[in-house]
């Protein structure tokens, strides 16, 4: 009996240990790139190249984040640190290989900024607007954030005029897994069923 259910138990344990490739929360300060392990925030991360202006394109492709539009600036404008890297671009637009449920990003810009989240089909599912109280005349600091139970696969951060430049930093991507590391109901049930079968087999052996 025990031998016959052992493959089932192992499969249940394996399913309960599975985690998505992109799980929890990732904070991107644009100072580092993922290293050989393809994970951001580990010991093998590499420093962002010291280049005044560079395209973001697929610099974060290893974690499933690709920019169709967006450039990275290294300058003191954003926070006074001349070595700081931040997005400085007219229309930053990015796609995600795996869905997230929340996006947050900081802005220090001269213009209004709107964060828009899209589903896998390109439909708008959430927006947030940071209205500048005195546009064009002073830097205004604030944060934009969106969240959705529906998966977000694409997002943009756009000014109120396509020719205006926004300055953005500290991008945070969050999935539902960040809420709690709790097994999915189906996985938990499968695991409990496996334990029950082990118990039944043990009782049968004792009776024998």
N, C-alpha and C positions, 0 to 999 in steps of 0.2 A: 504493500500500500504506500509506504513512505517513498519508495523508489519511484512509484508511478506518478506521485504528485510533486516530486522534487523539481522537475523542469518548470512546472507551473509556478512554484514558489519563487524560483530564481527569476523568472520573467516578471513576476509581480514586484519583486524588490528592485529590479532594473528599471521598471517603469516609474516607480516612485522616486528614483534618484535622478530621473531625467530633468534637466533645466534647459530653458531656451538659450540659444546662442547669444541673444541680446536680452538680458534679464536684469530687473532692478532699476538702478539709476546710473547714468553716466554724465559726468560734468566735464565739459570741454572748455578749457580756458585758452586754447589755441597756443599754448606754450610748449606742448609736447605732442608727439605723434606716436601711435601704437608701434611697438617693436615687432620682433619675429613671432611672438605669440598671438599677434592680432588682437590684443586686448589693451585698452587704454587704462592707465593707472597702475601698471605693474612695473617691476624693476627694470625691464628691458625697453621701456619707453625711450624715444629719442627726442632730442631738443628740436624745436621748430627752427628751420634755417634762418639765419639773420639776414634777411633780405627786406629792403624797404617796402617793396610791393610785390606780391606774388598771387597767383591764382589759387583758389581753394580746390577746384575741380574734385579729384578723387584722393586728396591727401588723407581723408578719413574713410576711404573705401574699405579698409580692413575691418571696420566695425559696422559696415553697412550704411554709411552716410556719404552721399555724393552730392556735390554742389554743381548745378547746371549753370548758375550765375553766382558770382561772389568773389571778391578779392580780399586778401589779407594784407594789412598794413602794419609796419613796425615803426612806432612813433610815440612821442610823449603826449600827444593830443588827448588820448582817452583818460589816462589817470596820472599823468605827469612823469611816468617812467618811459624813458626813450627806448628801452628794450622790450616794452610790452607789445604783444601781437593782438590784433583785434580786427574784426571784419570792418572794412570801410568800402562801401560799395553802393551802387545805385539800386539794384534790385536783387538782393540775395534770395536764391531759390534752391531748395535741396530736396532730395528724395531719400527714402529709407528702405533698405532691403527687407527689414522686419518691422512690423508695426510697433509704434509706441502709443501710450495713452496720455502723455503730458509733455509739453514743451515750455521752457521758460528761457528768456534771454534778456540781458541788460542792454540799455541804449543810452548813449551820451551823444545826442544829435541836435541839429538846429531845426529839425522838421518833425512833423507828426510821423508816427510809425504805426503800421498795422501788421500784426502777426496773424496769418491765416493758415489753418490746417485743412488738409484734404484727405479723403479716403482713397482706397486703392483704385477707384474709378475716376478720380479727379474731382469729385464733388466736395464742396466746402462743407465742413462739419463743425468748425469752431473758429472764432475770430476774437482778437483783442486789439484795441487801439490805444495808443499812448498819445494824447493830445498835447502838443507843445503850447504853453500859455503865451509865448511871445516868439512865434516861428521866424527863423531867419536872422534873429538878432542876438541870440545867446545860446550856449549849450544847455540842454535840459536833460537831466538824468532821471531814469525810471526803468521799470521792468515790464515786460510783456509776458503773458502766460496764457496757455490754453490747455484744456483737458477734455477728454472724451472717452466714454466707454467703448466707442467704436474705434477701431485701429486707425492711427494716423500714419500715412505712408508718404506724405509730401507736405512741405511747408514753405511759406515765403514770408519775408519781412520787407514790406514795401513802404516807401515814402508817399506823401500825397501828390507828388509830382515825379514821374519816372526819371527825370533828369537830376533829382536831388540825391545827395549821398547820405546814407545812414552809417553810424558808427556803433557797432554791436560787439558784445563780449559775454563770456560766461554762459555758454549754451548748456542747458540741462535737459536731457532726454530721460523720460520716466516711463516704465511699463507697469502694468498691474502687479507684476511680481514684487515691486518695491513695497507694496502695502504690507505683505506678510509672507514669510517663507512657509506656507502651509500647503500640503499636498492637495491636488485637485480632488474633488469628491469621488470621481470614478477611480482614481489611483488609490485613494485611501480605502475605498471599499474593496478593491482588488487585494490590497495588502492584508486587510483584516480577514478576508476570505481565506487567504493563504495561511494565516496564523490559525484560523479555525480548523483547517484541514490537518495542519500539523498536530494540533491538540487531539483531534479525533483519532489520528493514526497512533498517537502515543497511548491513548486510553485503550485502543483495541489491542495493542501489544501487551499492555499490563494484564488485560483480561485473559489473553492467550497464555 
